Amino acid sequence: MSRMIVIVNPNANRGDSQHQIDAGLKALSRSGLDFEIQLTERRGHATELAEAASRAGAEVIVAAGGDGTVHEVVNGILKAAEGAEGVVPTTLGVLPIGSGNDFAWGMGMDKGLEDALSRLRRGHSRTIDVGYIETNSDPPQYFINIVGAGFDADVIVEAQKIKRLRGFAIYLVAVLRTLFVHYRTPHVTVRYGDEVMKFPMFMTVIANGPRFGGGFLAAPHASYDDGIFDLCVVHDIGRFEALPVIPKIMKGEHMDHPKVTMARGKCVTIESPDGFASEADGEMVGYKIHQMTITIISQRLRVIA
């Protein structure tokens, strides 16, 4: 097997990244790297490919796509290493050609395709934390960037319905639809450390990295390698009260808002009799979750950065 496996999502950015994919693959072919291309065919396929490649001894697996592709590849790499302690043997690489690329942004890999390829050629890596999600209703999974519960997951549901837009415009329209058509604030209990909060929830974000949703700075101070999650908890706010808060979250200026709690924790539990939607790295975890536990796994994954 080649030292480097490049898993390509041909539908990244809803198929609008084909020119970037072509340019990236041409540049890879000239790089002198020993690599093999594998194309995904369906949702979840990147996880299967990454797990098989990791078990077969691939040293580096590159996710060529957006945050969803990265999420799937990370799950494949980590599943292959379950039962073993310490840093997993396979290193993650990223070619950020999706619609959001929030993880790449948080890792400082937002300077374009050529910069990403240069990083792959150099091969310098950084060891980061990952998160592990368990719910009452859905299979457990890993995440690398952010888990959201409530409003942001409802936005993902709406974004999946939008077919004609691309990039950040998808999220913006989905935000407005969620606010004015499908708005809800389920009652939840959030536990982290010795703290317990009970409230109607607009949104709770458990952050390994600073940004989500293609440009929302929910946790500006979050770090991928500090061994702890940053939490952004937005309590019950009305539709019109939420309108000025959302731009503040985009800029990271929401942290002193009276209905926002910023905190930190290594293990977070959210429970709700009403049920809530949740997403991880922009991919849906579940649509009506009643109990979810998110745990950090420190210094678990090497990433070429």
N, C-alpha and C positions, 0 to 999 in steps of 0.2 A: 504493500500500500504506500502511496505517496506520503511524504512527510506532512503536506498541507492539503486538506480537503476544503474546497470552496463550495458551500451550499448556497445556491442561487434561488431566490424567489422571483420567478419571471413576472409575477403579478404585483411586485412591490410598487407602492404608490398607485395601486389600481391599474397597473400595466403601463403607466406613463413614464417609467424609469428605464425602458428598454434601451434608449440611447446611452444612458449612464452605464447600464449593464454591459453593453457592447464595448464601450470605451474602456471600462474597467477590465474586462477580460482580455482585450487587446494589449492593454498595458501590462497585465499579469504575464501574458505570453512572452513579452519582451524583457521581463524582470530577471529571468534566470532562476526563479524559484521552482521547486519541484512541487507541482500541485495537480489536483484532479478536480474537475467540475462535476457537481451533482445537482440536478434540477429538482425542485419540489413540484409535486403534482396536485397537492390538495392541502387543506388545513391540517396541521399536525404531522405532515410528512417530514418536515425539517427535524423534528424531534426524533423520529425513527431513524433518519439518515445519520444524524449526529451521534446517536447512541450506538448504532452499528459501527460507525467509523471509529469512535472512541474505544470500543471494545476490541477493535481490530488493530489498535495501536497507533492511530493518527496522532502526531505530535501537536498539530495546530488545526483547528477547524474554524473556518472563516464564515461568518454569517453575512451574506450579501443581500441586503434588503433593509427593511425598517425595523422598528422596535419589536414588531410581532415576530419577525424572522429571528432576531436576536433571542427573544424569549424562548422560542421553540428550540433553537440550537443549544442554549444554556440548559434547558431541561434534559435534552438528550445527553449532553456531556455529564451532567450531574447524576442522572439515573445510572449511567454506566459505572459510576464510581461509588454507588451506594454500598455501604458496609465497610468502606475504607476511610480511615481518618486522615486529616491533614489536607494539603493542597492536592487537587486532582491532577493526574498526569497530563491531561490534554489541555492545551492553552486555547483560549478564545481569541479570534481576530474578527474585526468588523469592517465591512465596506458599507458605509451608511448611504443607502440609495432609496430610502422609504419616504413616507409622507411626514413623519414626525422626527425620528432620529434623536429622541430625547436622551437615551443612554449615551450615544456618541457625543452629544453636546456636553453632557455632564462630565465625560472623561476627557474633554478637550480635543475631541476628534471631529471637529466641525469646520475644518479648514479646507474642505473639498476632497474630491476623489484622489487627486495626485498625492495629497498629504497622507491620506489613508494608506495608499499603496507604498509610500515611502516608509511608513511605520511598519508595514508588513515585511518589507525588505530588511529593515534594521532588526526587527524582532525583539526589541526591548519590551519587557512586560512589567505589569504591576499586579500584585496580588490583592484581591478585593473580597469583601463580604458578599454573601448572597442571602436571600430569605427563603423560608419554607412555609407554605400555606396548608392548613388543614381546616376543612369545613365539615358540617354535619351532613352534607348532601353530595359533595363532589369529590373526585379523586384528588389526593394531595399533589401539589406541584411546587416548583421553585420559581423564584423571580429574581431579577437582577437590579431593577430600578425602583419602581414604586407600585404599591398596592393601594387602590382607592376603593372606598365603600360609600355608597350613596350617590350624590349628584353626579360625580365624574363618571361613574359606571353607567348611570342612566344616560349620560351624554354619549357614551360609546354605543349604547343600544340604538340611539337615534342616528348616530353617525353611520352605522351599518346600513341604514335605510337610504342614505344619500348617495346617488349614483353619478351625478354629473360634475360634482366639484372635486377638487384635489387639494392636498396639502392642508394648511391651517384653516382655509375657508370651510372645510368640512366640519371642523371642531366648532367654529364660530356659529355656523348655522345650527348645528346640533345643540349647542348651549342655549340658543334662543328658543328652539322647539321644546327643550326640556323644561325651561323656565315657565313657559306660557301654555304648554299643552299637557305635559306629563309631570308636573311638579309634585313632590311628596317629601315628607320628613318623618321617616320611621322612628319610633322610640327605640333607643339602644342603651346598652350598658357597655362602657368601654373600660377595660382594665389594663394597666401597665404598671409594673413594679408593685408598689403598695397603694397606688392611686386607683380610685373607682369614680367614674363619672356616669350619671344617668341623665339623659336629655333627648329631645327630639333632634335628630341628626340631619343637617344639611349635607355634610361631607366629612369623612375622616380619611386622611392620607397617611400611610405608613411608608416613609421614604428612606430608601437606601441612597438615592441620588436626589439632586435638587429640583429637576424639572420633569413635567409630564404634560400630556395633551398637546404636544407640538409647540409649547411655548409658555406654560404656566409654571411659575417659580413657587411651588407650594412650600418647599423647604430649602431656602437659599443657602443654608449653612450645612446641609447634609453632605457627608463624605462617604465614599464607597469603601473606605478601609479603616474606619474608626471603631468598629465593633458594636455599633448601636444604631437603632433607627431614630430618625427625626419624625415627630408626629405633628400634623397640622389638623386640628379638630375644629370644624366650623359648626357651631350650634344652630339652633332653629332660627332661621331668618326668612322673612317673607320674600315673595317674588321681586317686588320692587326694591326692597332693601338689599337683595342679592346683586342687583344690577351694578351698583358702584363698587361692590366687593370684588366681583370677578376681574375687572381690570387691575385692581390692586394685587390680586394673586398673580396675574400675568407678570407684574413688575416686581414681585416679592415685597410689596409694601403693605401687606395685610396683617403682619404679625402683632401689631399693637391694637387691632380692632377689638372692641369689647366682647364680641361674640366669637372670637378666635382664640383657641388655646394651643400654644406651641409647647411641646414636651419632648422627652426622649425616653426610649425604653428598648430592652432587648427582646421582650416577648409581649405581644399585644393581643388581647382577646376582645372581640366584639360580639355581643349577643343581642337578639331582637325578637320579640314575639311577633312583630309585624313582618319581618323578613326584609332583606335589603339586597340590592345588586352590588356586585364587586368585580373589579378588573385588576389585572396584574400586567404591567408593561404594555397597556393598551389592549390586552386580550381578555375576554370575559372569563371570570372564574365561575360565577353563578348568577342567577337572576333573582332568586328568592332564598337567600341564605339566612339561617337563624342563629348560627354560631360559627365563628371563624377565629382561628388562632394563627398568628404570624410570628415566627421565631427567626432570629438572626443566626447565621452560621458564619463565624468570623474566619477571615483569611482562608477562603475555600477555593477560589478560582483565579487563575492567572489570565490576564487580558493583555494583549499586545497594545501598547499605548505610547 
